[in-house]
Amino acid sequence: MQVSVVVPCYNSLAYLPATLHSILDQRLPASVDGLEVVLVDDGGDDDLVGWASSVGDARVRVVRQENAGVSAARNLGIESAT
């Protein structure tokens, strides 16, 4: 089993370092084979892609959509989860 965490993002770089740190530091049960974090850029104008690539963790990836709201961002994140 793998755990996928979907984080809708809209100009939220001020909060993402603490959010991502909290997610990645979770202790997972032995039955969990892996963790992925899908950051969904909901059309913001901050450099989410650049910041996420600087994190340097293969478990973190970004998908992007034009601004469509938090529900649509969550849905895209779920569709993009492996």
C-alpha positions in Angstrom: 0.0 0.0 0.0 1.2 3.5 -0.8 0.0 6.7 0.8 -0.7 9.7 -1.4 -1.1 13.2 0.1 -2.7 15.8 -2.0 -2.0 19.4 -1.2 -4.0 22.1 -3.1 -1.8 25.2 -3.5 -2.6 28.7 -4.5 0.1 31.3 -3.8 0.9 29.4 -0.6 4.7 29.3 -0.5 4.7 31.0 2.9 3.1 27.9 4.4 4.5 25.1 2.2 7.9 24.5 3.9 6.2 23.7 7.3 3.4 21.8 5.6 5.8 19.6 3.5 8.1 19.1 6.5 5.2 17.8 8.6 4.0 15.4 5.9 7.5 14.0 5.1 8.3 13.5 8.8 5.3 11.3 9.4 6.0 7.8 10.7 4.1 5.3 8.6 3.2 1.8 9.5 5.2 -1.1 8.1 2.4 -2.0 5.8 2.9 1.2 3.8 5.4 0.7 0.9 5.8 4.4 0.0 4.6 8.0 0.3 4.0 10.5 -2.4 3.1 14.2 -2.0 1.2 15.7 -4.9 1.2 19.5 -4.8 -1.5 20.9 -7.0 -0.7 24.4 -8.3 -4.2 25.9 -8.8 -3.0 28.6 -11.2 -1.0 30.7 -8.6 1.7 33.1 -9.6 4.3 32.1 -7.1 7.2 29.8 -8.2 5.8 26.5 -6.8 7.5 24.4 -9.4 10.9 26.0 -8.7 10.5 25.7 -5.0 9.4 22.1 -5.1 12.3 21.1 -7.3 14.7 22.7 -4.8 13.3 20.4 -2.1 15.1 17.6 -3.8 12.8 14.8 -2.7 11.6 12.4 -5.3 8.4 11.8 -3.3 7.3 15.3 -4.0 5.8 16.4 -7.3 3.7 19.2 -8.7 0.8 19.1 -11.1 -0.6 22.4 -12.4 -4.0 23.6 -13.6 -5.6 26.9 -14.4 -7.3 28.4 -11.4 -10.4 26.4 -10.8 -10.7 26.3 -7.0 -9.8 24.0 -4.2 -12.2 21.2 -5.1 -11.0 21.0 -8.6 -7.4 21.1 -7.4 -8.1 18.2 -5.0 -9.8 16.2 -7.7 -6.8 16.7 -10.1 -4.4 15.7 -7.3 -6.4 12.5 -6.7 -6.5 11.7 -10.4 -2.7 12.3 -10.5 -1.9 10.1 -7.5 -0.2 6.8 -8.2 
